[in-house]
Amino acid sequence: MSAWQPLPDDLPPEVRHFVEQLRRLKDRTGLSLASLGARTAYSKSSWHRYLNATQPPPRQAVTALCRIVGLADADVERVKVRWELAVQAWPRAATVPARPQGTEGSQEYEDDPTLPWWDAPPQEKAEQRDGGRLLRYAGLLLLLLLMVAIGGAVAFG
């Protein structure tokens, strides 16, 4: 078990419980932060921030950690619910610029757009397959053009 630094006393309970759960999951992996970073496409320093409650993790990072631990789908869903509750309660840094008028109290965090291929949602995987189909069509078209060129060279050669 890792020797974690204490979490700040003023953390909301939702954030504290979520980060403690993340720490337990990380400990179950037996991986160092560097190894965890290599397996999840999130850096060692990012995991350090997530596990010390200085920054909320993106949903994809949490999903990747759950995948490494081998959690069942129902358990992954529970972790995601805790993530949503924690992100809503996550304290904002004092240096965050002022929000436009009318958005006070809204604490939205953007998910990190970096997503490893193994964690791509099904619709993105389908889009990748469609890209493969386009590549096959291009290859067939190239083959057809090559056959026409060879046929023309033989006929007029």
N, C-alpha and C positions, 0 to 999 in steps of 0.2 A: 504494500500500500504506500502511496506517495505521501510525503510530508507536505501537505498543502499549506500555503500561507492563509492566515485567517481572513475571512471575508469582512468587508466594512460593516460596522454595527448598524449603520443607517440604511442598509439595503431593505427594500420592501420584501415581505415574506415570500411572495411569488418568485421573485428573482433569486432569493437565497435558496429556496427549495429546488428550483430548476438548476442552478449552478452546482449545488451539492449532488443532484442526480447526474449531471454531466460528469462531475468528478468521479463518481462511482463507476459510471460507464467507462470512462477513460481508464480507470484503474483495472477494470475487468479485461481490457485489451492486453495489458501487460506491456504496452508500447511506450517508448519515450515520446516526448512531444515532437521531436524531429521525425521519428518513424511514423507517428500519427499523421503529421503533416504530409509526408510522402505518400501515404496510403489514401489521403482524402482530398488532395489538391488544395489544401489550406495550409498556410505556412506554420512553422513552429511558433513564431511570434503571434500569429492570429490565435492559435489555440491557447497560448499563454493568456492573451487578453480575454478570451471567452471563459476560460476556466478560473479566472480571477475576478470576474464580474466587472471588468473595466469596459467591456464592449459586448453587446449582444451578438451571438453567433447567427449567421444566416441559416435559414431553414435547411438548406442543402447540406451544410456542415453537420447539423444535428442528424440528418438522415444518413449521411455517410458514416458517422460514428455508430449509429444504431446498426447499420449494415455490418460493420466490422465486428461488433459485439455478437451479432447473430440473433438479435431480438425478433420475436414473433411479430407478425403484422399488428396484432391488437396492442402489444406493448409499444411498438413504434408510434401508433396513433396516440397513446397516452402521453408519450414523451412530446409529441408535436402539440398536443393540447397544452401541456405545461409550458412549452416554448411560447405559444401564443399569449398565454396569461403573463408570462415573464416579460415579453417584449412590450406589452401594453403598460406594465408597471415599471419598466426599466427607467432609472433616473437619468435625466438629461444632463450632459456636461454643462458646466457654467459658461464655457466658451462657445456654445452653439449659437450661431447668429439668430437674431430675432426672426420669428415666423411672420408671414404675411397676416394681416388683420383677418380675423375670422377663423384662424386655424389653431388658436390657443388650446392647449390641452391635448391636441392630437399628437401622439407620439408614434409616428410611423417610421419604421426602419426599412430601408430597401434591402431586399435579399441580394446577396452577392451574385452577379450574373455568371460567375465562373462555376460551371457544373461539369464534373467528370462524366465521361460518356456512360459509365456504368450506373450512374444515378439519374440519367435522363428520363423524364416522365414518358409514358407510353406514346403520347402524341408526338413528342420530339423524335422518338425512335422511328415512328411511322414516317415522319418527314425525311429522316435520314435514308430510309428504305426507298422513298420516292426519288431521292437524289441518285441512288444506285440505279434505279430504273432509267433515269435520264442518261446516265453514263452508258448503260447497255445500248440504248437507242443510238447514241452518238457513235458507239463502236460499230454497230451494225451498219449505220450509214457510211462510215469510213470504209468498212469492208466492201460494201456495195460499190462505192466510188472506185476503190482499188480494182475490183473485178472488171468494171466498165473500162478502166484505163488499160488493163492488161488485155482485155478482149479487143479493144481498139488497136492496140499496138500489134497484136497478132494478125488481125484482119488486114491492116494497112501496111504491115511490116514486111 
